[in-house]
Amino acid sequence: MRFVTALIAVCPLLLGVAGDSAAAPYADRFMLLVEAHRFEEAADAFFYPPDFTPLRLRREQAAIAGFLASLFKVAGDITTQTKDLPPGANTWWDLGISAGDRPLFPRDTGADNSESVYFRVRCTQEGQGLVTLNFVHLRGNWLLLRFVFSIPRSADNAEGHFDEFTRKVFSGCSACQPSKET
């Protein structure tokens, strides 16, 4: 079972950065993998709890890769991306994923640092969006704790559109459904 959320609040304890940061090269690599539809490799960038069995790890990675594939099938290909500053509160509808059964925060991982990197994106089908990558620094590496894709709340029928967008993403991703095993 993985933790998938709609309408999550981005953790305020994470430092938001727009330009150069320690996590920025990892964010850039992750976005290149997503743009190239290399979702299995992108899933390797996530933090997975150390108590996961090898089978559980493979299932979680498959679920995250499936979520990313389904999300970008619905949103369309990323045509442009630029790093940005953290968005204003309550201006976006958020759909996100992380590994595990519950939302994890940096303090839950034993991380010695955390950062968020934001990208304004334009997708072929969805148009404007925001990607938030929440990283933790652990064991000498930057690992992706949470991926969030957001669409503007300001659009006409934004809530209805977001509901339909979310339904399409999850209906296209059988691996994203919560599993009955831990």
GIMO-V237680 format. One line per field, one symbol per residue. ss: DSSP state (~ for helix, > for strand, _ for the rest). phi: phi as a letter, one per 20 degrees, with the letter a starting at -180 (. if undefined). burial: I if it has 24 or more other ideal C-beta (glycine too) atoms within 12 Angstrom, else O. A space follows every 50 residues. Layout:
BEGIN
ss = ???
phi = ???
burial = ???
END
This chain:
BEGIN
ss = __>>>>________>>>______~~~~~~~~~~~~___~~~~~__>____ ___~~~~~~~~~~~~~~~~~~~~~~__>>>>>>>_______>>>>>>>__ _____~~~~___>>>>>>>>>>>___>>>>>>>>>>>>__>>>>>>>>>> >>_____~~~~~~~~~~~~~~__~~~______
phi = .dedccmfefgffefecddfbfegfffffgffffgemeffffffffecgf effgffgfffffffffffffgefffnffebbbfbegfffldcedccbbeo ebfddgffenfeabbdcdcfccdfdenfbcdddedcdblncedfebdcdc cffffglgffffgfgfgffffecffefgeedd
burial = OIIIIIOIOIIOOIIIIOOOIOIIOIIIIIIOIIIOOOIOOIIIIIIIIO OOOOOOOOIIIIIIIIIIIIIIIIIOOIOOIOIIOIIOOOOIIIIIIIII OOIIIIOIIOIOIIIIIIIIIOIOOIOIIIIIIIIIIIOOOIIIIIIIII IIOOOOOOOOOIOOIIOOIIOOIOIIOOOOOO
END
